[in-house]
């Protein structure tokens, strides 16, 4: 399962500085943790 662009924008809006803030460490770590948790749920 992958995250669609709308879900990513929501994550970046929540944890980054804006919906388009894809480069800040906070946004990247949040995206990584959510991807990891989605991956682990598939197991």
C-alpha positions as CSV (number, residue, x, y, z in Angstrom):
1,X,0.0,0.0,0.0
2,X,1.3,3.4,-0.8
3,X,0.3,6.9,0.3
4,X,-1.6,9.0,-2.3
5,X,-0.7,12.7,-2.9
6,X,-3.6,13.9,-0.9
7,X,-2.5,11.9,2.2
8,X,1.0,13.2,1.7
9,X,-0.2,16.8,1.6
10,X,-2.2,16.2,4.8
11,X,1.0,14.8,6.5
12,X,3.1,17.7,5.3
13,X,0.5,20.2,6.4
14,X,0.3,18.7,9.8
15,X,4.0,18.1,10.5
16,X,5.7,20.5,8.1
17,X,5.4,24.2,7.6
18,X,2.8,24.0,4.8
19,X,1.2,21.4,2.5
20,X,4.1,21.9,0.1
21,X,6.9,21.6,2.6
22,X,8.4,18.3,1.6
23,X,12.0,19.0,2.6
24,X,11.9,19.8,6.3
25,X,13.2,17.2,8.7
26,X,9.9,17.1,10.6
27,X,7.9,16.4,7.5
28,X,10.3,13.8,6.2
29,X,10.5,11.9,9.5
30,X,6.7,12.0,9.9
31,X,6.3,10.6,6.3
32,X,8.9,7.9,7.1
33,X,7.2,6.8,10.3
34,X,3.7,6.7,8.7
35,X,5.1,4.7,5.8
36,X,6.8,2.3,8.2
37,X,3.6,1.8,10.2
38,X,1.6,1.2,7.1
39,X,4.2,-1.4,6.0
40,X,4.2,-3.1,9.3
41,X,0.4,-3.4,9.4
42,X,0.6,-5.4,6.1
43,X,2.6,-8.1,7.9
